Amino acid sequence: MESVVVAEFVEGFVVVVVVVVVVVVVVVLVAAKLVVVVADIVVVVVDMIVVVEMVAAADMVVVAEMVAAADMAVVVEMVVVALEIVVVAALEIVVVAPMELALVVVAEMDFVAAIV
């Protein structure tokens, strides 16, 4: 009789040990899966940070291109002003110089007329 009780006790103890081992294994597997999920979340967050930095860098490139375009527009305006100055100088040579020469000629003629 005692051996039957001991056998049932041992059998029950083995069942409890097996159940505890299975529960521990399941908990370890769930914990490992949780670690993997947390690692995946960290990777996703890092990827998002990298994407945000790439967008910021692209925005900086766009701003730099806009500044370069504005600088080019300023340079073009400076070239246009320089060309206008050249045109004005050419007009002075073509128009004003002959007028000044004509005034000198008239003044000389008046001087000669005054002498005579």
C-alpha positions in Angstrom: 0.0 0.0 0.0 2.8 2.3 0.9 4.5 1.7 -2.4 1.3 2.6 -4.3 1.1 5.9 -2.4 4.8 6.6 -3.0 4.4 5.7 -6.6 1.5 8.1 -7.0 3.4 10.8 -5.2 6.4 10.3 -7.4 4.2 10.3 -10.5 2.4 13.5 -9.4 5.8 15.1 -8.6 7.1 14.2 -12.0 4.0 15.7 -13.6 4.4 18.9 -11.6 8.1 19.1 -12.5 7.3 18.5 -16.2 4.6 21.2 -16.1 7.0 23.6 -14.4 9.7 22.9 -16.9 7.3 23.4 -19.8 6.1 26.7 -18.2 9.7 27.9 -17.8 10.5 27.0 -21.4 7.5 28.9 -22.6 8.4 31.9 -20.5 11.9 31.8 -21.8 10.7 31.6 -25.4 8.2 34.5 -24.8 11.0 36.5 -23.2 13.2 35.8 -26.2 10.5 36.8 -28.6 9.9 40.0 -26.6 13.6 40.8 -26.8 13.4 40.3 -30.6 10.4 42.6 -30.8 12.1 45.3 -28.8 15.2 44.9 -31.0 13.0 45.3 -34.1 11.5 48.4 -32.6 14.9 49.9 -31.9 15.9 49.2 -35.5 12.8 50.9 -36.8 13.4 53.9 -34.6 17.0 54.1 -35.8 15.8 53.8 -39.5 13.3 56.6 -38.9 16.1 58.8 -37.4 18.2 58.1 -40.5 15.4 58.9 -42.8 14.7 62.2 -41.0 18.4 63.1 -41.2 18.4 62.3 -45.0 15.3 64.5 -45.5 17.0 67.3 -43.5 20.2 66.9 -45.7 18.1 66.9 -48.8 16.4 70.1 -47.6 19.8 71.6 -46.9 20.9 70.8 -50.5 17.7 72.4 -51.9 18.3 75.5 -49.8 22.0 75.6 -51.0 20.7 75.3 -54.6 18.3 78.1 -54.0 21.0 80.3 -52.6 23.3 79.4 -55.5 20.5 80.3 -57.9 19.9 83.6 -56.1 23.7 84.3 -56.3 23.6 83.5 -60.1 20.7 86.0 -60.5 22.7 88.6 -58.7 25.7 88.0 -60.9 23.5 88.1 -64.0 22.2 91.5 -62.8 25.7 92.7 -62.3 26.7 91.7 -65.8 23.6 93.5 -67.2 24.6 96.6 -65.3 28.1 96.3 -66.6 26.8 96.0 -70.1 24.6 99.0 -69.6 27.6 101.0 -68.5 29.5 99.9 -71.7 26.5 100.9 -73.8 26.4 104.3 -72.1 30.1 104.8 -72.6 29.8 103.9 -76.3 26.9 106.4 -76.7 29.0 109.0 -75.0 31.8 108.3 -77.5 29.5 108.3 -80.5 27.2 111.2 -79.5 28.9 113.4 -76.9 32.4 113.4 -78.4 31.3 114.8 -81.8 29.2 117.4 -80.1 32.1 118.5 -78.0 34.3 118.6 -81.1 31.6 120.7 -82.8 31.5 123.1 -79.9 35.3 123.4 -80.1 35.1 124.1 -83.8 32.4 126.7 -83.2 34.4 128.4 -80.5 37.5 128.5 -82.7 35.4 130.0 -85.5 34.1 132.6 -83.1 37.6 133.3 -81.9 38.8 133.7 -85.5 35.8 135.9 -86.3 36.5 138.1 -83.3 40.1 138.5 -84.4 39.2 139.4 -87.9 
